Amino acid sequence: MDKLFIDLKEAIINGQTQTAMDKTKLLLRKGVGVHEIIKKSTDPSFKELGEKMQKGEIAIPDVLMSARAMLAVMYVLEPIIASYKGFAKGIIVIGTVAGDLHDIGKKLVAMLLKSRGYTVIDIGIDVTKEAFVEAVKKYKPDVLAMSSLLTLTLVEFKNVMEALKESGLRSKVKVIVGGAPVNVKYAKEIGADAFASDAFEALEAVDDLIYNKIGKYSL
Ligand code: B1M
């Protein structure tokens, strides 16, 4: 049985979608529970991927393949997870700020969050402060996640934070920001709740925000 857990972990890391789905189905058929699969295979696979990514040992296309394999595993587990009470993870609205058309990093963050069981509403790129506020009103997310890759558009984070305050929504939603030019200092300055420098940190930070933990990414 232990080998099966390792096989599934490896299949996710190597981006082998079909193998990952087959191994997951096999584990379920053997009576293994979803939590055990997550604990012994999917979580360790992402932890390992994150370490490889940070050390520059893995390229972005490979990470996207792994994320796809993970999504496929979640697709197999989804109906079972849905029937669990207390397993609902939370709603995330994510978008790239106004003036910025970069979407690869944001998509990666969204994909990893989805693969971890979050409901992610991706409202796209070049999102105005008004559109962010509308999305918070409409979807009532637990977390609003904003990405900016351009130094020039960093100011948009601040604009959205102010718009949230003006519309009385700031206390109703946690905010996480990220993207290459963003840093902890700036995130603190604009009053965000968390900052993450990569997609894997974003996963941990969102977990912290949703479960009200003061994790290392909370500001
Ligand atoms: Co542009 N671009 N680009 N670009 N581009 C950068 C960002 C740049 C650093 C290149 C450079 O000059 N060295 C530079 C920005 C400089 C700056 O302001 N600091 C730049 C520029 C200047 C521009 C244009 C202005 C160029 C021009 O037209 N003269 C223009 C702007 C257009 C616009 O947005 N209005 C432009 C356009 C483009 C393309 C359209 C050609 C293309 C984007 C395609 C697309 O996204 N569909 C593009 C690309 C590809 C890049 C680079 C080369 C790669 C970005 C990328 O996708 N990285 C980039 C240089 C670079 O970063 N090496 C560059 C891979 C991705 C997985 O990483 O997006 O960083 P990243 O996301 C990471 C983290 O940042 C973090 O997690 C992700 C995964 O780990 N993260 C979050 C991101 N969002 C997060 C949110 C979180 C948490 C973490 O919580 C909410």
Residues whose N, C-alpha, C, O or C-beta is under 5 A from the ligand:
A	BS01	B1M	I60 G99 D100 L101 H102 D103 I104 G105 K106 L108 V109 A145 M146 S147 L149 L150 T151 L152 I176 V177 G178 G179 A180 P181 A196 S197 D198 A199 A202
